[in-house]
Amino acid sequence: MVENNDYIKTLAEALKARAEWLEKTELPKLKDELRAYHTGFASLYNLYLKKGLIHEDPYKHEAKIGELEVPSSATFSEADKLDLA
């Protein structure tokens, strides 16, 4: 049991050290790369819009779909069957 507690303590310390290392070294690099990617993507997107190579989504600003209702599981009457045909 003591060995298990020592292992858990060592593991927790190692994980904490790894998290600190990631926050100090890797996260700033990733943030810079993401910023550069976002800037490049936005620039290309705007350029393509100006050149007419792409168009904005015409459905982007449409109203959202309201609530959907599940149809009843009751059997159809003869009149309803004729309407569906």
VOLUM-687831 format. One record per residue (C-alpha): y, z, x; residue in one letter. Coordinates in Angstrom, 1 decimal. Each point is the difference from the previous one (the first is absolute). Layout:
// VOLUM-687831
SITE / Y / Z / X / a
...
***
This chain:
// VOLUM-687831
SITE / 0.0 / 0.0 / 0.0 / m
SITE / 2.4 / 0.8 / 2.9 / v
SITE / -0.8 / -3.4 / 1.5 / e
SITE / 1.0 / -1.6 / -3.3 / n
SITE / 3.3 / 1.8 / -0.2 / n
SITE / 0.8 / -1.0 / 3.6 / d
SITE / -0.8 / -3.6 / -0.8 / y
SITE / 2.2 / 0.0 / -3.1 / i
SITE / 2.8 / 1.6 / 2.0 / k
SITE / -0.3 / -2.6 / 2.8 / t
SITE / -0.2 / -2.8 / -2.5 / l
SITE / 3.1 / 1.2 / -1.8 / a
SITE / 1.9 / 0.2 / 3.3 / e
SITE / -1.1 / -3.5 / 1.0 / a
SITE / 1.0 / -1.4 / -3.3 / l
SITE / 3.4 / 1.6 / 0.2 / k
SITE / 0.6 / -1.4 / 3.5 / a
SITE / -1.1 / -3.4 / -1.2 / r
SITE / 2.4 / 0.1 / -3.0 / a
SITE / 2.9 / 1.0 / 2.3 / e
SITE / -0.8 / -2.8 / 2.4 / w
SITE / -0.2 / -2.5 / -2.9 / l
SITE / 3.4 / 1.2 / -1.3 / e
SITE / 1.7 / -0.2 / 3.4 / k
SITE / -1.4 / -3.2 / 1.3 / t
SITE / -1.7 / -2.3 / -2.5 / e
SITE / 2.1 / 0.6 / -3.2 / l
SITE / 3.3 / -1.1 / 1.6 / p
SITE / -1.6 / -3.1 / 1.3 / k
SITE / -1.5 / -0.8 / -3.4 / l
SITE / 3.4 / 0.6 / -1.7 / k
SITE / 1.7 / -2.4 / 2.3 / d
SITE / -2.7 / -2.6 / -0.5 / e
SITE / 0.2 / 0.4 / -3.8 / l
SITE / 3.8 / -0.3 / 0.1 / r
SITE / -0.2 / -3.2 / 2.0 / a
SITE / -2.7 / -1.4 / -2.3 / y
SITE / 2.0 / 0.8 / -3.1 / h
SITE / 3.2 / -1.6 / 1.5 / t
SITE / -1.9 / -3.1 / 1.0 / g
SITE / -1.7 / -0.4 / -3.4 / f
SITE / 3.3 / 0.5 / -1.9 / a
SITE / 1.7 / -2.6 / 2.2 / s
SITE / -2.8 / -2.6 / -0.5 / l
SITE / -0.1 / 0.8 / -3.7 / y
SITE / 3.8 / -0.5 / -0.4 / n
SITE / -0.1 / -3.2 / 2.1 / l
SITE / -2.8 / -1.5 / -2.1 / y
SITE / 1.9 / 0.9 / -3.2 / l
SITE / 3.1 / -1.7 / 1.4 / k
SITE / -1.9 / -3.1 / 1.0 / k
SITE / -1.8 / -0.2 / -3.4 / g
SITE / -3.4 / 0.3 / 1.5 / l
SITE / -0.8 / 2.9 / -2.2 / i
SITE / 1.4 / 1.3 / -3.3 / h
SITE / 0.4 / 3.5 / -1.3 / e
SITE / -2.6 / 1.2 / -2.5 / d
SITE / 1.4 / -0.8 / -3.4 / p
SITE / -2.1 / 2.7 / -1.6 / y
SITE / 1.1 / 2.7 / 2.3 / k
SITE / 2.7 / 1.3 / -2.4 / h
SITE / -2.0 / -0.3 / -3.2 / e
SITE / -0.6 / 3.0 / -2.2 / a
SITE / -3.1 / 2.0 / 0.7 / k
SITE / -3.0 / -0.2 / -2.2 / i
SITE / 0.0 / 2.7 / -2.7 / g
SITE / -2.9 / 2.1 / -0.9 / e
SITE / -3.3 / -1.8 / -0.6 / l
SITE / -2.2 / 0.9 / -2.9 / e
SITE / -3.8 / -0.2 / 0.1 / v
SITE / -1.3 / -2.0 / -3.0 / p
SITE / -2.1 / 1.8 / -2.4 / s
SITE / -3.8 / -0.1 / 0.4 / s
SITE / -0.5 / -0.5 / -3.8 / a
SITE / -1.8 / -3.2 / -1.1 / t
SITE / 2.0 / -3.0 / -1.1 / f
SITE / 0.2 / -0.8 / -3.7 / s
SITE / -0.7 / -3.5 / -1.2 / e
SITE / 3.7 / -0.7 / -0.4 / a
SITE / 0.7 / 1.1 / 3.5 / d
SITE / -2.8 / -2.2 / 1.4 / k
SITE / 1.4 / -3.0 / -1.7 / l
SITE / 3.5 / 0.7 / 1.4 / d
SITE / -1.5 / 0.2 / 3.6 / l
SITE / -1.8 / -3.3 / -0.3 / a
***
